[in-house]
Amino acid sequence: MNDINMDQLLVQMRAMTEKASSINETAKANQVEPDFSNLFKDAVNKVNETQMQAGELKKQFEMGNSNVDLVDVMITSQKSTIAFQAMTQVRNRLVTAYQEIMNMQV
C-alpha cells in the first residue's frame, strides 16, 4: 500500500480551496451566474459530438482506413455509450424532480 503524506495532502487541499474560492469571486465580480439550461444544452451537445466522433471512426474502420485502429474505435464507442447513459440518468433525475415538485401541495 502507498503511504499518504498528510502534509502534502493538506497542501493540495488548501490549493484547491483557494482556486475554487478565486473562481467564485471572479464569477461574482463579473456577475456571471451559471444558467442551468445552457449547461444542460452544452452537455447534450458534447454527448452528441462524442457520438458523432464514434460513428465517424466506426465508418472509417469499416471502410478499411489503415490509420484507424480497432482499439480506438472501441474506446471511442464505449465513451459515447457511457456519456449517453450518464446524460439519460441526469434527464431521468430531472424528470423525477420535476414531477415531485409538480405534485407538491402549495
CORBEL-V672274 format. One record per backbone hydrogen bond with DSSP energy under -1.0 kcal/mol. CO is the residue of the C=O (numbers start at 1). NH is the residue of the N-H. Records with the same first field share a line. If there is no record, write none. Layout:
CO->NH ; NH
//
This chain:
5->9
6->10
7->11
8->12
9->13
10->14
11->15
12->16
13->17
14->18
15->19
16->20
17->21
18->22
19->23
20->24
21->25
22->26
23->27
24->28
25->29
26->30
27->32
35->39
36->40
37->41
38->42
39->43
40->44
41->45
42->46
43->47
44->48
45->49
46->50
47->51
48->52
49->53
50->54
51->55
52->56
53->57
54->58
55->59
56->60
57->61
58->62
59->63
60->65
61->64
65->68
69->73
70->74
71->75
72->76
73->77
74->78
75->79
76->80
77->81
78->82
79->83
80->84
81->85
82->86
83->87
84->88
85->89
86->90
87->91
88->92
89->93
90->94
91->95
92->96
93->97
94->98
95->99
96->100
97->101
98->102
99->103
101->104
//
